[in-house]
Amino acid sequence: MPFHIAIPVANLQEARDFYGNILGCPEGRSSDHWVDFNLFGHQLVIHYKEGGREKRAHNPVDGHDVPIPHYGVVLEWVDWEAFAENLRKKGVEFVIEPYIRFKGQVGEQATMFFLDPSGNALEFKAFKDMSQLFAK
């Protein structure tokens, strides 16, 4: 089933451009204060929030500082590779460059992190073996 997530953005038009044109998410309903997007089959809603970026925390994972909170989607491996290449071509600055995490271990996965224009952290990942998604 699709999930629904609503996030704050400091500039609605800037975020609309990022999610629509950079990430390629089709736009759904909208108003003067929010916009729905189809994020790989899931409902993402950006809501204008006056103010600015909130302070972000990090946790160490596999030698990297992972931003929290963050959200994203688990993609098929080939889709993740194409998505990563497309983001590179569009000049997206990565917080954590696309790489293979936990290589040779349980839960091996491809992952990447980047921020939207409002500082919301996104992670997109993929597993060659989807049975590893929740493996211990």
N, C-alpha and C positions, 0 to 999 in steps of 0.2 A: 504494500500500500504506500502511496506517496506521503511524505511528511510535509508539514507546513512550518515555516519559520518566518518570523517578522524581525527585522533588524533596524536600528536607527541609522540614519545618514544625515550628514551635515549640509549637503547640497543635493537636492533631489535631481536636478538636471545632470549634474556630473555623475551621480550614481546611476542614473538611467542610461547614460551613454556607456558607462563601464559594463554594466550587466547586459545591456542590449547589444552593443557593438563590439566590445572587447571579448566578453565571454560568450556571446552569441545566443543569449537567452531570449526566446520569444516573449514579447510583452502581452499581458492580459489586461484586466481592468485597471483603472487608475482614477485618481482624483488630484486635487491641488496639493495634497499632503502625503500620498502614498501611491505605489505602483506595484502591481503583481507581475511576477516573471515565472516562466516555466524553466526551472533549473534542473535539466535532465529528467523531466517527468515529475518533479517535486515543486511545491508552491513556495516561492520566496517572495516576501513582501518587504519592500523598502519603505520606511516611514521617515518623513522629515522630522528631525529633532533639533531644535534650536540649541546652539552651544557649540561644542567642538568635540574633538576626539577624547575618549575616556582613556585613562591610564590602563595599560595592558600589562599583564603578568606573563611569566614564562616558566616552563618546566623543562628540565633536561630529559631528552629522549634520544637514545642512540647517538650521543655526542653532539646534539643540536639543541638550541633553545627554542622549544615549541611554544608559540604564542597561545595564550588562553584568555578568554574563550576563543574557539574557532568552530567553523562548520564547513561542510562540503559534501561531496558525493563520492561513493566508491564506484569507479568506472570499470568497464572491461579493459583488459591490458592494452589492446591495440587502440582503443579509444583514448585511453590515458596518454599513450605515446603521441598520438596525433594532437590531442589537446595541449600537451606540454609544448610541442613544436609550434603550434599556432600562437600560444601565448608568447613564446620567445620572439617569433616574427613580429608580433605586435608591440614588442618592447616592454612587456610586463616585467617589473622588478620583483624578483623572488626574495622572500624572507629566508626560505630554505629552498635552494635549487632542486629541481627534479633529480631524484636519486633512488637507489634501492636500499630500503631500511631492513635491518635484521637479516642481512644476506646470509643464506645457508642455515637459518634458524627457523623455529616455529614462528609463523606469522610474517614470513618474508613478504615484503610489499614495495611497490613503487609509490612514492609520495612526493608532494611539493606543497609549499606554502607561499602565499602572497597576500597582500592587503588590497582592499578596495579603496577608493579615494577618501572614504571617511575613517579609514583605519581598521575596519572589520577584517579579521583574519579568516582566510579560507584555506582549507586543505582538500586536495583531491588526491585519491589514492587508487591503487588497483592491486589485485592479487592474481598471479597466474593460476593458483589453485584456490578457488573461492571457499573451499572447505576450511581454509586457514583463517577466515575472517574473524572467528571467535575462538580459535584454537588457543590452548594454554601451553 
